[in-house]
Amino acid sequence: MTMFEKELTEEQRQRSVLLENRAWLHTNFEKIKKEYAETWVAILDKKIAVQGEDVEVVKNAIRDRSAEAVIMRIPSGDVPTPI
């Protein structure tokens, strides 16, 4: 291992996984919106791991990996993209 390489801490690893899940959401958003509009979803391992009407149920279902998950309510209709 060189001086520029080091192992990730658990928090760094979780953040890295979270960013991968966010990127997957961004890439697949239109497809996800069609299938899961107006429901809460938890994205883990670059897929919808849990979906439901109640955010607390969704959060409880993935509580062991919540630091890696993207949890959001999927909107219906047009979603503006920030500049």
N, C-alpha and C positions, 0 to 999 in steps of 0.2 A: 504494500500500500504506500503510495506516495504521500508527501505532506499535504497535497491538495485533495486527497481522497479521505473520506471518513465515513463511518457508518452513520446512518440517519438515526436521530432520536425517535422514540415512538410518536411524539407529537409531529415531527417533521414527516414521518411516514404517513400518518393519518391525514395531514394537510395535502400531501402529494396525491393520495387516493381521492380525497375530496375534490381536488382540482380536476382529476381525470373524470370523475363523475359529472362535474359541472360541464366539462367540455363535451361529454357524451350527450348531456341534456341539450346543449346548444345545437349540436349537429343533428339531433333527432327531434327537435322541438315540434315541428309541424305534425309529424306522425304521432307523437305523444299527445299533442293537443287534440287531435281527432279522436283518439281512443279513450283518453282520460279526462276530457274537459269537465270542469266543475267538481273534480275530486282531488283529494290530497294524495300525494305520492311520496314515496321514499325511494331514492335511486341509490343503489349499491352495486358494486361490481359491473358498472356500465349497463344496468338494466333496471326496470321497475321491480323493486323487491316487494313492496307493499303498496296497496292503494285502498282508499276508503273515504267515507264521508266525514269521519271524525279525526281531526289531527292528533288527538291524544292517543287514539287506538293505533294510528300509524307510527307515532313516536315510540310508543311502548313496544311495538313489534320489533323495532330495530335498536332498542336502547343500548345493547352491548356494543354496537358499532356506530352510534349516533355521530361521533366525531368525523366519520368518513362519509356520511350520508348527506345527500341533498334532499331536503324536505320542503315541498311547496305545494300550494294549491294551483292546479293547472287551469288557466283561464280559458274561456271560450271567446271566439271572435278575434279581432285583430289586436295584436300586441305591438305597441310602438317600440322601435329599436332606437336606443340612445345614440347620439352622434359620437 
